[in-house]
Amino acid sequence: MSTRESLPVRTVKALKEAVQYAYECQVDGDHWLGETLSNPIFTAEYLFLRQALKLDFTQDEKDAFIHWFLLQQNEDGSYGLAPAYPGDPSTTTESYLSLKMLGCPADKPEMVRAREYMLRTDGMKNLRIFTRFFLATFGLWPWGYIPQLPLELMLAPKSSPINIYTLSSWARATSIPLLIVRHHQPIYPLPNGAHKDNDYLDELWNNPSNKKIPYVSSLWQMIGKEDLITIAFTAADKVCSIFGGFRKFPGRRYLCRLVVDWLVMHQESSGDWGGYWPPQHGTILALILEGFPLNHPVIRSGMEAVERYGMHDKNGRRYQATTCAIWDTAIMTVALGDCGLIRPDNVRLTNTVKWLLERQCRGTEGDWRIYRPELPTGGWAFQNVDNWYPDVDDTAIVILGLLKNYPTSINSEHITLGINWIVGMQNSDGGWAAFDWNNDKLFLNKMPFGDMESLCDPASADVTGRLVECLGHVLCSPHAHTVDREVLRKVEVAAKRGLKWLLDNQEPFGAWWGRWGVNYVYGTSNVLSGLHYFMHKGDEQLDHAISRAVGWVKSVQIEDGGWGEGVQSYDDPAMAGKGIPSTATQTAWSIMSLIPYVPATDPAVTKGVEFLVRFQTLLGSDHAYDRGKTGQKGKSWPEVYYTGTGFPGCLYLQYTLNPHFWPMIALGRYLRKAKGVGLTGLFEDELEDMAEPVVQGTLVREKAAGFGVIDAKGGITVEIESQTSDSSDV
């Protein structure tokens, strides 16, 4: 007779070991921060920045970079956007240039294979605009074959359909400093010197005598083939080029000063710009070109921020595209609430709450104010700090994390401000975007500089689904009656509008597209995690949408019980929900999709849970997600494939804590649905050798007022009622 333990019992054990791992990964006893993996372009552009500023490296540093670059290369010699993804000419070019600058021998087999790939594919003719731009700064691409970026854009009023604030937050923060760089058209030296027509990369060209590669078709070729907007943008670019980019026109110095003032104003106290690598790179170059010395406080602070993007371990040295402290901490807080194993007065949890509350955006910054000036602030960012660009999605996750652990805090000042802000950021069409309001002028992507098609931030299903989940959680909370009636009314109206947007934007095959995670599995999970709050209202359209989505999720489950979707689904929707082996992250998302709608004994759910329990493992101290910081007692889930999205088709990411906190959430919700062994148990006393971190600040427990701000000495006192987690979620 089999003595195998039941699935709920094994799930509780897996969750205990996952909580242990989470504790081991916690930074400074109050937050989480995993590495953000991406393709090599960001490390390459860090090297380009250092080269432009004439900042050298030690040989050991060079060797560490070289080691890391060589580990990223595909077998065919290329460098790709993500694991198991075809080679990309831009990424390969920037990686090859970096290795050559670092002194990697030209006859090294990896260098030979990279050259062969570029020649075989004629890759230099297919580079993205950004790669061409940075090559031009070293004389490796003619400036005349880069789109113009006129400084005059700064003069366009906010009422104009084309101005800096109709660009998405990331495009704005990236493009504005490049206006200065494009104005100056610098030629920085390479190891062979500074040359307008530098031959340093000629070996990658099939015909290096002709580098005049157009970035768009000619106007004559466009007529009859392209729409009028594309033709108009191209014509405007051509006119700008004829007049030399207006560089000698009166008022240019004033415009440069305008840009400089904007850039300096948008620097965070931490030294960051935009919380993302491209604005850091471009802004430092722009300010140096405008006469800022390297020891200027703005530059010095910016360079210190740049170095915080760096990682160095046995795999070598590299630089991240961004950091994700608030994102990681918020989702881990949700996971701790959903798993049901953590007491509300746990010091790690109360320290985490304090850390999050201190980072709520409460100041006067924020580009979102340009079109929403009447809206009070109250959001949270994605990174550790980014007061200019709070994130709607992150704000919803923070609110969910706080309410799942401390449900009576629903009427606290922090939660109220956060709710009001996300409701106020709802687009006119009923959906939500990540950072901006009504940032949906998609015709801007037809600009010659818009080849990544990412100049706007329109509503997306994954963000809208999360917002509907957050608002649904508020409306269904047993403590909702303590919330101001007008706030609840706004929440209900916003939720209804969000629901309509989601129903109108469901894919024909039943799924929802994922803008910020790969891909239909992610989008569908976010949406289904929110729709269940509203499914008992007799709405046949809603019930039908849910039924179709649940059916789709089940249809793409893999035989081993898990789910796996590759980034290729962004290129080909026929690959939706498939393309790679099962991943822990996407299996968790799929379980989260199903749990509200099917029994815990449903075969799709139990097979998915079995997959997660079976593949949980010890990760050694050399694992990428540990970076040598964790012990050997907690367990997690290894993951090779990328499940995060920066820009579909151009940038994919892996948040290295994704395969940890999402499975925790999925397993916790499964146990709640199963009402099985350990559902209400508190197991933290059994976690081994976990010393309590030092309490940071004053922690006042067992008060009924929820948490709030007591600003006696400029600090935050966290007031937390001792209570069990709100179990209204399944």
Helices and strands as residue ranges (DSSP letters): H 7-25, E 36-37, H 41-52, H 59-72, H 89-101, H 109-121, G 123-126, H 129-136, G 143-145, G 151-155, H 169-184, G 202-204, H 219-222, H 228-242, G 244-246, H 252-265, H 277-289, H 297-307, E 310-313, E 316-319, H 325-339, H 347-358, G 367-370, H 392-405, G 407-411, H 413-424, G 442-446, H 461-476, G 480-482, H 485-504, H 520-531, G 532-534, H 540-555, E 563-565, G 567-570, G 573-575, E 579-583, H 584-594, H 603-615, E 644-647, E 651-655, H 658-674, G 684-686, E 699-701, E 718-720
